[in-house]
Amino acid sequence: MANVAILELSRNCAKTVEEIVKLERKIFPKHESLASFFHDELKKKNSGLLYLHVDGELAGYVMYSWPSSLYASITKLAVKEQYRGQGHGETLLKAAVEKCRTRKVSRIMLHVDPLRTPAVNLYKKYGFLVDTLIQGYYSSDRDAYRMYRDFDSS
Ligand SMILES: CC(C)(COP(=O)(O)OP(=O)(O)OC[C@H]1O[C@@H](n2cnc3c(N)ncnc32)[C@H](O)[C@@H]1OP(=O)(O)O)[C@@H](O)C(=O)NCCC(=O)NCCS
C-alpha cells in the first residue's frame, strides 16, 4: 500500500518550493499560475501551503490564506495528473479547511473556473456553494465561480 503523507511547507525548504513551482507551471496556464508569485505568497504571515507525498514523491498541494479574521481563502489546489482520482485532492482540501478553521474564520472562499468540472465537483462535495459567477476573472474569456462554505460559530 502506498505511503501517503500531508506535510506543511516550511519557508526555508527551497527544493520543495521549486518542485511545487514546476508543477504549478505544468498544470495551470500562465494567467492562472501563481508560479511567479509563489515566493512572495509564502513570505506572507497569513498564508500556508500543504503538500502531499505518495511514497516520498510530490503528488499535489493546496495553498490557503486568511486575509482577515472574517474569512479564509483556498488560493490553489492541484494534484499531479498520474495521482488524480485516488482521493488526494479531497484529502488536501480537507486538511486546508481544517487549517483555516484553526484561524476561527466563519467563512472560506475560493474562485474556480466553472469549466474545471473535477474541481467544481470536489468543492461542492465538500460543502462549498456557488455564490456568484464573475465574468472575465482569469482572462477576457475565462470566468470564475466564487464559492464559499460557512461554519457556525459554535
Ligand atoms: C481538482 C483536482 C485537485 C481533484 O483532485 P483528485 O485527487 O483527482 O480528486 P479526488 O480523487 O480527491 O476526488 C474527489 C472528488 O472530486 C470530484 N472529481 C474528481 N475528479 C473528477 C472527474 N474527473 N470528474 C468529475 N468529478 C471529479 C468528485 O466529486 C470526487 O469525489 P468522488 O470520488 O466521490 O466522485 C485535480 O483534478 C486537479 O489537480 N485538477 C487541475 C487543477 C485544478 O483544476 N485545480 C482547481 C482550481 S485551483
The ligand as an ORCA input file, in Angstrom:
! r2SCAN-3c Opt
* xyz 0 1
  C      -9.374     19.172     -8.957
  C      -8.300     18.165     -8.550
  C      -7.397     18.793     -7.486
  C      -9.000     16.923     -7.954
  O      -8.003     16.056     -7.432
  P      -8.227     14.453     -7.350
  O      -7.185     13.925     -6.440
  O      -8.293     13.878     -8.703
  O      -9.678     14.385     -6.662
  P     -10.236     13.217     -5.739
  O      -9.800     11.895     -6.268
  O      -9.934     13.521     -4.320
  O     -11.809     13.348     -5.995
  C     -12.664     13.970     -5.050
  C     -13.946     14.423     -5.737
  O     -13.650     15.365     -6.783
  C     -14.582     15.197     -7.871
  N     -13.850     14.724     -9.055
  C     -12.547     14.328     -9.107
  N     -12.189     14.000    -10.362
  C     -13.299     14.170    -11.122
  C     -13.570     13.997    -12.511
  N     -12.618     13.581    -13.358
  N     -14.804     14.307    -12.981
  C     -15.769     14.757    -12.140
  N     -15.566     14.950    -10.792
  C     -14.353     14.649    -10.301
  C     -15.569     14.132     -7.404
  O     -16.610     14.810     -6.697
  C     -14.714     13.316     -6.432
  O     -15.489     12.638     -5.475
  P     -15.956     11.105     -5.796
  O     -14.696     10.329     -5.983
  O     -16.711     10.707     -4.578
  O     -16.783     11.188     -7.033
  C      -7.459     17.699     -9.785
  O      -8.350     17.247    -10.791
  C      -6.571     18.778    -10.382
  O      -5.445     18.997     -9.922
  N      -7.052     19.471    -11.428
  C      -6.272     20.517    -12.115
  C      -6.090     21.733    -11.260
  C      -7.406     22.359    -10.806
  O      -8.394     22.403    -11.532
  N      -7.392     22.915     -9.571
  C      -8.544     23.567     -9.004
  C      -8.575     25.010     -9.333
  S      -7.444     25.957     -8.396
*
